[in-house]
Every structure is written in C-alpha cells, then in structure tokens.
Amino acid sequence: MKLGVVVLAAGQGKRMRSRLPKVLHPLAGRPLLAHALDTAQALGAARICVVYGHGGDLVPRRMADYDCVWVEQAEQQGTGHAVRQAMPSLQDMDRILVLYGDVPLMQPATLQRLVDTAATTELGVLTAVFEEPTGYGRIVRDETGRVLRIVEQRDATQAEQRIDEINTGFLVADRARLDNWLARIDNRNAQGEYYLTDILALAVGDGVEIATSRPRTRDEVCGVNDRVQLATLERIFQRRQAEDLMRNGVTLADPARLDIRGRLHAGEDVSLDVNLVIEGNVRLAAGVSIGPNCLLRDCEIGPGTQIFANSVIEGAVVGADARIGPFARLRPEAVLADAVHVGNFVELKKSQVGEGSKVNHLTYVGDARIGRDVNVGAGTITCNYDGVNKHPTVIGDRAFIGSNASLVAPVEIGEEATVGAGSVISHKAPDGKLSLTRARQTTVEHWHRPRKKPKAS
C-alpha cells in the first residue's frame, strides 16, 4: 500500500499576531511544521504533500531540507478546498492521510493505529473525548455507535454541543473515494468554507463504514493558535523529552528546567543540572556531568567528563575525563583529548589540545595545536589574526607557557620549552629552553606621584 500524506499548513494564524506564518513559529527550536513532517516521515509515507498559503514561498524556502511536494492554496477556502489542491500530486497513492502543520505533538504510533484500524474500510477518523469540547467539531453517532457526521461548533445545535467526542481533524481515506467526496462537498455553512469534515456524511450516504481510533493523550491533538498555546505545548514537549531521558538512565536535577531544541543522545549515568539548553545534535557519553546554566550545541562529550557551570560548548569534541569550566567557551572545531582541563573564562576556537594539557584561566586559544601535558598560564593569548588572515600556533608536548604571554602567530613553541611570564613571542621557542621577552625593570628614585591640591576651606 502506498501511503500519501497531506500536511495542511496554509493558515495565517492571526492570533499569533506575527508576520511569520504560524507553522514556522518554533517549538523546541524547530518550526511547528518540521514536527509534523518528521511524523509523516516516521510513518514511511511514499509521498508528502504540503499545502501552504500565508507568507508566500517563505514556508517552502525555510523547509527546503524536506523532500516534499509543495502546493500553494492561493485562496484559503477551508480544509476541504486545501486537500483538494493536493490531490493531483497524489493520484498514484492508494491511501491519503491528512495531518496538520500546527499540531506538533502527534505521535507516529497514534497515526499508525489509525491507519491500521481503517485498513478494512475506506475512511478512518481520529477522535478524542474532551471534558470541555467547546470550539471543536463534534462526532455525531447513531444509537448503535456508527459515525454519522461531524458538526462544527458554530453549526451545532444545543444538543450536539453537549457531545464530548470531538473531531481531531486527522483522517485516512482511500484515495479514489476521497477524490470523489471532495468533489461533492459544498460551502453552504456559517463560514462559507469547504469543510473536509463534510466528507463523513457523504461516506455514510455511500454506505461506507467509518473507523475511529483515539490518541493515548489529549496533548497529541492540541494545535497552536496563539503564543500562549505555543508556550504550553513547549513545556509538554520538554517534559516528554525529560521523562524519556530519565527512563534511560539520565539524572535530571529538575526536569522542568531542561530545554532540548535539537537531539540529545545521552549514555547511562549522565547527570544534568538545571537550566541546560541543548541545540542541534549533542552526544553525551556515559558518566558525563553537566553543571547549571550551560549551553551545548552540536558537540560531543566523552565519558566521565565534567562540564561546570555557565559554560558554552558549540561545535566541539571533548574526550574522556576532561574538566571544562566554569565560564568556559569552546567554539567550533575545538578538539580536546582525554583528561584536558579548560578553566574559567577560557575561550578555544578551531584548536586541538592534547591529552592531559591544561588551559585553566583567562585565556584565548585560536587556530592552535597544543601537544600533551602542556600548561598554558593565566592570561595567555594566541595572536592568530592579523586583520585579514588567521595564522596557526603550534605548542609541543610538555611545554610550559607562563602567565600573560602573547604568542604572535604564526609561531611554534618547542617540546618542553618554557615561555616566561609576560613575554611576547613571535619567533620559534626552541625545545627545552626558556624563551622570554621583557624590558629591564627600572626604579625611578626621585619620582613623586601627582597629588591633588587641597580644596580651599
């Protein structure tokens, strides 16, 4: 069976009060639409067709990484009209599943149950029971429980408004049947729109049995209409991620203070303190400990490494049993071997640091290659940029760099070389030698510090 998916993403989202199309607003750092497309991909859809409208081609441009067919709904005339725009692109599909670009928490397993439940009939609908169903279309059944139709809130009678089973909007249908039903619906309703839900009454009239299934949680079918709802779903999403981590052996100091805005792969006995932000693709090996108020983006941290408070690690690879921070910044292409120490107010960029080396205080290292067991003293900087080009610094194994040194690249510090504190080194420092540049200290005997004149009384 070839399953085609239609994702409806044409709405303006007026209540968002934004020039950005609603489906591009971020949840967990990614557009709402991305979550729906991920779900469609997880179902193994043969083709995904996205119906967009508000915002012009901004939506397909922002989502260009996805393999989709993009169809514009130039005039928003309702959900039925939107699905009709997609059908020409899906004529070789067997079944059509309809999803929504502003409903980000739907689980693939729930939709798979819907598809499976409807496997022996030509139409399946996902329903839910809400204690407070106001605003939702109601599922109208006969006395035997057979679905008869869906009635929208604004078109419902008082008796129908008391029904607590609601339409979620998600449905799966035989492609040929759906084509036929979409051609027959009209817009004679309070909104003057073509409702996709009207196909249920047509299906019943054609003698089609309508299968139904329900999600495991109400959260899955909640959509985003304003920023309050967006914030609510954000916290639900983050709580889900936190619970999954804890079930897989991760300790969280406070599950409510973790934000995963990408993908986190964490080994056993990882410990995460409060206010951690994860962006991009992050891998934490077993036994890693992350302190409070850290940001990790597109990085890999080796087993047993400790990241202390207020550190930022982006695009870096850190080996095993390292100690980073507090207040450290590792920028892209920083590669640290095992047992490296990087301390407070240290910044590393595009540099390799060998096993057991220490860069502990108030230091900038850029475009450098540092060997094993090197000690880089406080206040050291690699002067790697001449205003146009970046230049490398090479520091050999077991070298010792004194505090407040400036290494003017391109420059090489030999193995077991020592650089005296306060030196500016612009030429090679030989292996095993002390290199330093200092002006001779002078004391001016008869010098007096200027003093302010006393104010007149």
C-alpha positions as CSV (number, residue, x, y, z in Angstrom):
1,M,0.0,0.0,0.0
2,K,1.4,3.4,-1.0
3,L,0.5,6.0,1.7
4,G,0.4,9.6,0.7
5,V,0.3,12.3,3.4
6,V,-1.2,15.8,3.1
7,V,0.0,18.3,5.6
8,L,-2.2,21.4,5.8
9,A,0.0,24.5,6.5
10,A,-1.7,27.4,4.8
11,G,-3.3,29.2,7.7
12,Q,-2.3,32.7,8.6
13,G,-2.6,32.3,12.4
14,K,-4.0,35.8,13.1
15,R,-4.0,35.2,16.9
16,M,-0.2,34.7,16.8
17,R,0.0,38.5,16.0
18,S,3.0,37.9,13.8
19,R,4.2,38.5,10.3
20,L,5.8,35.0,10.4
21,P,3.5,32.2,9.1
22,K,2.2,30.2,12.0
23,V,3.7,26.9,11.0
24,L,7.2,28.5,11.1
25,H,7.0,29.5,14.7
26,P,9.4,27.4,16.7
27,L,8.7,24.7,19.2
28,A,11.8,23.1,20.8
29,G,13.9,25.3,18.4
30,R,12.3,23.9,15.2
31,P,9.4,25.1,13.2
32,L,6.0,23.6,14.1
33,L,5.8,22.3,10.6
34,A,9.0,20.3,11.0
35,H,7.5,18.3,13.8
36,A,4.5,17.3,11.5
37,L,6.9,16.4,8.7
38,D,9.0,14.3,11.0
39,T,5.9,12.4,12.0
40,A,5.0,11.8,8.3
41,Q,8.4,10.5,7.5
42,A,8.3,8.2,10.5
43,L,5.2,6.6,9.1
44,G,7.1,5.7,5.9
45,A,4.9,7.9,3.7
46,A,5.6,7.3,0.0
47,R,5.0,11.0,-0.7
48,I,4.3,14.1,1.4
49,C,2.4,17.0,0.0
50,V,2.4,20.3,2.0
51,V,-0.4,22.8,1.2
52,Y,0.9,26.3,2.1
53,G,-0.5,29.7,1.6
54,H,0.1,32.6,4.0
55,G,3.6,34.0,3.7
56,G,4.0,33.1,0.0
57,D,7.0,30.9,-0.7
58,L,8.6,31.6,2.7
59,V,7.4,28.3,4.1
60,P,8.8,26.0,1.4
61,R,12.1,28.0,1.4
62,R,12.5,27.6,5.1
63,M,11.7,23.9,4.9
64,A,13.8,23.1,1.8
65,D,15.6,20.3,3.5
66,Y,12.5,18.2,3.5
67,D,11.6,16.1,0.5
68,C,8.1,17.3,-0.1
69,V,5.7,18.3,-2.9
70,W,4.7,21.9,-2.2
71,V,1.2,23.1,-3.3
72,E,0.0,26.7,-2.8
73,Q,-3.5,27.4,-1.7
74,A,-3.8,30.9,-3.0
75,E,-7.2,31.5,-1.5
76,Q,-8.0,29.9,1.9
77,Q,-11.4,28.4,1.3
78,G,-11.3,25.8,4.0
79,T,-9.8,22.5,4.8
80,G,-11.7,20.6,2.1
81,H,-10.5,23.0,-0.5
82,A,-6.9,22.7,0.8
83,V,-6.9,18.9,0.5
84,R,-8.4,19.2,-3.0
85,Q,-5.4,21.3,-4.1
86,A,-3.1,18.5,-3.0
87,M,-4.9,15.6,-4.7
88,P,-3.4,16.0,-8.2
89,S,0.0,15.3,-6.8
90,L,-1.1,12.1,-5.1
91,Q,-3.0,10.3,-7.9
92,D,-0.7,7.3,-7.7
93,M,-1.2,6.8,-4.0
94,D,-3.5,4.1,-2.5
95,R,-4.4,5.9,0.7
96,I,-4.3,9.5,1.9
97,L,-3.5,10.6,5.5
98,V,-4.3,14.2,6.4
99,L,-2.1,15.9,9.0
100,Y,-1.8,19.5,10.3
101,G,1.3,21.7,10.3
102,D,0.3,23.5,13.6
103,V,-0.2,20.3,15.6
104,P,3.3,19.4,16.7
105,L,2.9,16.7,19.3
106,M,1.2,14.0,17.3
107,Q,2.9,10.6,17.7
108,P,3.6,8.3,14.8
109,A,2.3,5.4,16.8
110,T,-1.1,7.1,17.1
111,L,-1.4,7.6,13.4
112,Q,-0.2,4.1,12.6
113,R,-3.1,2.8,14.8
114,L,-5.5,5.0,12.8
115,V,-4.2,3.6,9.5
116,D,-4.3,0.0,10.8
117,T,-7.8,0.5,12.3
118,A,-9.1,1.7,8.9
119,A,-7.4,-0.9,6.9
120,T,-10.6,-2.8,6.1
121,T,-12.7,0.2,5.3
122,E,-12.4,3.3,3.1
123,L,-12.3,6.1,5.8
124,G,-10.9,6.3,9.3
125,V,-11.1,9.3,11.6
126,L,-9.1,10.1,14.8
127,T,-11.4,11.3,17.6
128,A,-10.9,12.3,21.2
129,V,-13.0,12.8,24.3
130,F,-12.7,16.2,25.9
131,E,-14.5,17.3,29.1
132,E,-14.7,20.8,27.7
133,P,-15.2,20.4,23.9
134,T,-16.1,24.0,23.1
135,G,-14.6,25.1,19.8
136,Y,-14.2,21.6,18.4
137,G,-16.3,19.8,15.8
138,R,-18.5,17.0,17.4
139,I,-18.7,13.4,16.3
140,V,-22.4,12.6,15.8
141,R,-23.2,8.9,16.1
142,D,-26.4,6.9,15.8
143,E,-27.9,4.7,18.6
144,T,-25.6,1.8,17.6
145,G,-22.5,3.9,17.7
146,R,-21.9,4.3,14.0
147,V,-20.5,7.6,13.0
148,L,-23.0,9.7,11.0
149,R,-21.2,13.0,10.5
150,I,-19.1,15.8,12.1
151,V,-20.8,19.0,13.0
152,E,-18.7,22.2,13.6
153,Q,-19.2,24.1,16.8
154,R,-20.8,27.1,15.1
155,D,-23.2,24.9,13.1
156,A,-24.1,22.6,16.0
157,T,-27.5,22.5,17.8
158,Q,-27.6,22.8,21.6
159,A,-27.9,19.0,21.9
160,E,-25.0,18.5,19.5
161,Q,-22.8,20.9,21.5
162,R,-23.2,18.7,24.6
163,I,-21.4,15.8,22.8
164,D,-17.9,15.3,24.3
165,E,-16.4,13.3,21.5
166,I,-14.6,15.6,19.2
167,N,-13.0,15.5,15.7
168,T,-9.3,16.0,15.8
169,G,-9.1,16.6,12.0
170,F,-6.8,13.7,11.4
171,L,-8.2,11.2,8.9
172,V,-7.1,8.5,6.5
173,A,-9.1,7.6,3.3
174,D,-9.0,5.6,0.2
175,R,-7.5,7.9,-2.4
176,A,-10.2,7.4,-5.1
177,R,-13.0,7.7,-2.6
178,L,-11.5,10.9,-1.2
179,D,-11.3,12.4,-4.6
180,N,-15.0,11.7,-5.2
181,W,-16.1,13.1,-1.8
182,L,-14.0,16.3,-2.1
183,A,-15.7,17.0,-5.5
184,R,-19.1,16.7,-3.9
185,I,-18.8,18.9,-0.7
186,D,-20.1,22.5,-0.8
187,N,-19.6,25.7,1.2
188,R,-23.2,26.2,2.5
189,N,-22.2,26.8,6.1
190,A,-21.7,29.6,8.6
191,Q,-18.1,30.3,7.4
192,G,-18.8,29.8,3.6
193,E,-15.9,27.3,3.5
194,Y,-15.4,23.8,2.2
195,Y,-15.1,21.6,5.3
196,L,-13.1,18.5,5.0
197,T,-15.3,17.0,7.7
198,D,-18.3,17.1,5.4
199,I,-16.9,14.0,3.6
200,L,-18.1,11.9,6.6
201,A,-21.8,12.4,5.8
202,L,-21.1,11.7,2.2
203,A,-19.2,8.5,3.2
204,V,-22.2,7.4,5.3
205,G,-24.5,8.1,2.5
206,D,-22.4,5.9,0.2
207,G,-22.7,3.1,2.8
208,V,-19.0,3.3,3.9
209,E,-18.3,2.2,7.5
210,I,-16.2,4.9,9.3
211,A,-13.5,3.5,11.5
212,T,-12.3,5.5,14.5
213,S,-9.4,5.4,16.9
214,R,-8.2,7.7,19.7
215,P,-4.8,9.1,20.8
216,R,-3.3,8.0,24.1
217,T,-3.1,11.6,25.4
218,R,-5.0,14.7,24.6
219,D,-1.8,16.6,24.2
220,E,-1.2,14.9,20.8
221,V,-4.1,16.6,19.1
222,C,-3.7,20.1,20.6
223,G,-2.9,22.7,18.0
224,V,-1.3,26.1,18.2
225,N,-3.5,29.2,17.7
226,D,-1.7,31.8,19.8
227,R,1.6,32.2,21.7
228,V,0.1,31.1,25.0
229,Q,-0.8,27.7,23.4
230,L,2.6,27.6,21.9
231,A,4.3,28.0,25.3
232,T,2.0,25.4,26.8
233,L,3.0,22.8,24.2
234,E,6.6,23.7,24.5
235,R,6.6,22.7,28.2
236,I,4.7,19.5,27.4
237,F,7.2,18.6,24.7
238,Q,10.1,19.3,27.0
239,R,8.6,17.3,29.8
240,R,8.3,14.3,27.4
241,Q,12.0,14.6,26.5
242,A,12.9,14.8,30.2
243,E,11.0,11.7,31.1
244,D,12.4,9.8,28.2
245,L,15.9,10.7,29.4
246,M,15.3,9.7,33.0
247,R,13.8,6.4,31.9
248,N,17.1,5.7,30.0
249,G,19.4,6.3,32.9
250,V,19.9,10.1,33.0
251,T,19.6,12.1,36.2
252,L,18.0,15.5,35.9
253,A,18.2,17.9,38.8
254,D,14.9,19.4,37.8
255,P,13.0,18.1,34.7
256,A,11.2,21.4,34.4
257,R,14.4,23.3,33.7
258,L,15.8,21.5,30.7
259,D,15.3,22.7,27.1
260,I,16.1,20.3,24.2
261,R,16.0,22.3,21.0
262,G,17.6,19.6,18.9
263,R,18.6,16.0,19.5
264,L,20.3,14.7,22.7
265,H,21.9,11.3,22.8
266,A,22.9,10.5,26.4
267,G,24.5,7.5,27.9
268,E,23.9,5.9,31.3
269,D,24.6,7.8,34.5
270,V,24.7,11.2,32.7
271,S,23.8,14.0,35.2
272,L,22.2,17.2,34.0
273,D,21.9,20.2,36.3
274,V,19.3,23.0,35.9
275,N,18.8,25.4,33.0
276,L,20.6,23.3,30.4
277,V,19.9,24.2,26.8
278,I,20.6,21.6,24.1
279,E,20.7,22.8,20.4
280,G,21.5,20.8,17.3
281,N,22.9,17.3,17.7
282,V,24.6,16.7,21.1
283,R,26.1,13.4,22.3
284,L,27.0,12.8,25.9
285,A,28.8,9.6,26.7
286,A,28.3,7.6,29.9
287,G,29.0,9.4,33.2
288,V,29.1,12.9,31.8
289,S,28.2,15.6,34.3
290,I,26.8,19.0,33.1
291,G,26.6,21.9,35.6
292,P,23.9,24.6,35.8
293,N,23.3,27.2,33.2
294,C,25.1,25.6,30.3
295,L,24.5,25.7,26.5
296,L,25.6,22.7,24.4
297,R,25.2,23.0,20.6
298,D,26.4,20.4,18.0
299,C,29.0,18.9,20.3
300,E,30.3,15.5,21.5
301,I,31.4,15.0,25.1
302,G,33.4,11.9,26.1
303,P,32.8,9.5,29.1
304,G,33.3,10.8,32.6
305,T,33.9,14.4,31.5
306,Q,32.6,17.2,33.8
307,I,31.3,20.5,32.4
308,F,31.0,23.1,35.1
309,A,28.5,25.9,35.5
310,N,27.9,28.6,32.9
311,S,29.9,27.1,30.1
312,V,29.1,27.2,26.3
313,I,30.2,24.4,24.0
314,E,29.5,24.7,20.3
315,G,30.8,22.5,17.5
316,A,33.4,21.0,19.7
317,V,34.6,17.5,20.6
318,V,35.8,16.7,24.1
319,G,37.5,13.5,25.2
320,A,37.1,11.4,28.3
321,D,37.6,12.6,31.9
322,A,38.1,16.2,30.9
323,R,37.1,19.2,33.1
324,I,35.6,22.2,31.4
325,G,34.6,25.5,33.1
326,P,33.1,27.1,34.9
327,F,32.5,30.0,32.5
328,A,34.4,28.3,29.6
329,R,33.6,28.7,25.9
330,L,34.5,26.0,23.3
331,R,33.8,27.3,19.8
332,P,33.6,25.3,16.6
333,E,36.4,22.9,15.7
334,A,37.8,22.8,19.2
335,V,39.0,19.2,19.7
336,L,40.1,18.3,23.2
337,A,41.8,14.9,24.1
338,D,41.3,12.9,27.3
339,A,41.9,14.5,30.7
340,V,42.2,18.1,29.4
341,H,41.4,20.9,31.8
342,V,39.9,24.1,30.5
343,G,39.1,26.6,33.2
344,N,37.2,29.7,33.9
345,F,37.0,32.5,31.3
346,V,38.9,30.4,28.7
347,E,37.9,30.5,25.0
348,L,39.1,28.0,22.5
349,K,38.4,28.1,18.8
350,K,39.5,25.8,15.9
351,S,42.2,24.3,18.1
352,Q,43.4,20.9,19.2
353,V,44.5,20.3,22.8
354,G,46.5,17.1,23.6
355,E,45.9,14.7,26.4
356,G,46.5,15.9,29.9
357,S,47.0,19.6,28.9
358,K,45.7,22.4,31.0
359,V,44.4,25.8,29.9
360,N,42.9,27.0,33.2
361,H,42.4,30.7,33.4
362,L,41.5,33.8,31.4
363,T,43.0,32.6,28.1
364,Y,42.2,32.7,24.4
365,V,43.4,29.9,22.1
366,G,42.6,30.1,18.4
367,D,43.9,28.2,15.4
368,A,46.3,26.3,17.6
369,R,47.7,22.8,18.0
370,I,48.7,22.1,21.6
371,G,50.5,18.9,22.5
372,R,50.3,16.6,25.5
373,D,50.8,17.7,29.1
374,V,51.1,21.3,28.2
375,N,50.4,24.0,30.8
376,V,49.1,27.3,29.4
377,G,49.2,30.0,32.1
378,A,46.6,32.6,33.0
379,G,46.1,35.5,30.6
380,T,47.8,33.8,27.6
381,I,46.5,34.6,24.2
382,T,47.4,33.3,20.7
383,C,47.5,36.3,18.5
384,N,46.2,34.5,15.4
385,Y,44.5,37.2,13.4
386,D,46.4,40.0,11.5
387,G,43.3,41.8,10.4
388,V,42.9,39.7,7.2
389,N,44.2,36.2,7.7
390,K,44.3,33.6,10.6
391,H,47.6,32.0,11.4
392,P,48.5,28.9,13.4
393,T,50.3,28.4,16.7
394,V,52.0,25.1,17.5
395,I,52.9,24.2,21.1
396,G,54.9,21.0,21.6
397,D,54.4,18.3,24.3
398,R,55.1,19.3,27.9
399,A,55.7,22.9,27.1
400,F,55.1,25.5,29.8
401,I,53.6,28.9,28.9
402,G,53.9,31.5,31.6
403,S,51.1,33.8,32.6
404,N,50.2,36.8,30.5
405,A,52.1,35.6,27.4
406,S,51.2,36.7,23.9
407,L,52.0,34.1,21.2
408,V,52.2,36.0,17.9
409,A,51.2,33.6,15.1
410,P,52.5,32.0,13.0
411,V,54.7,30.7,15.8
412,E,56.0,27.4,17.2
413,I,56.8,26.6,20.8
414,G,59.0,23.6,21.1
415,E,58.7,20.4,23.2
416,E,59.4,21.1,26.9
417,A,60.0,24.7,26.1
418,T,59.2,27.3,28.7
419,V,57.9,30.8,27.9
420,G,58.5,33.3,30.6
421,A,55.5,35.2,32.1
422,G,54.6,38.4,30.4
423,S,56.5,37.6,27.1
424,V,55.5,38.4,23.6
425,I,56.8,35.5,21.5
426,S,56.9,36.0,17.7
427,H,59.7,33.5,16.8
428,K,60.2,29.9,17.4
429,A,60.9,29.0,21.1
430,P,63.4,26.1,21.0
431,D,62.8,22.7,22.6
432,G,63.7,22.5,26.3
433,K,64.8,26.2,26.5
434,L,63.5,29.3,28.3
435,S,62.3,32.0,26.0
436,L,61.2,35.4,27.2
437,T,60.9,39.0,26.2
438,R,61.0,41.6,29.0
439,A,62.2,45.1,29.3
440,R,64.6,45.6,32.2
441,Q,62.8,46.8,35.4
442,T,63.8,50.3,36.4
443,T,63.0,52.2,39.6
444,V,62.9,56.0,39.4
445,E,64.3,57.1,42.8
446,H,63.1,60.7,42.9
447,W,59.7,60.4,41.2
448,H,56.6,61.6,43.0
449,R,53.1,60.6,42.2
450,P,51.0,63.6,41.3
451,R,48.7,64.7,44.1
452,K,45.5,66.8,44.0
453,K,45.7,70.2,45.6
454,P,43.6,70.5,48.8
455,K,40.4,72.4,48.4
456,A,40.2,75.9,49.9
457,S,38.2,75.9,53.1
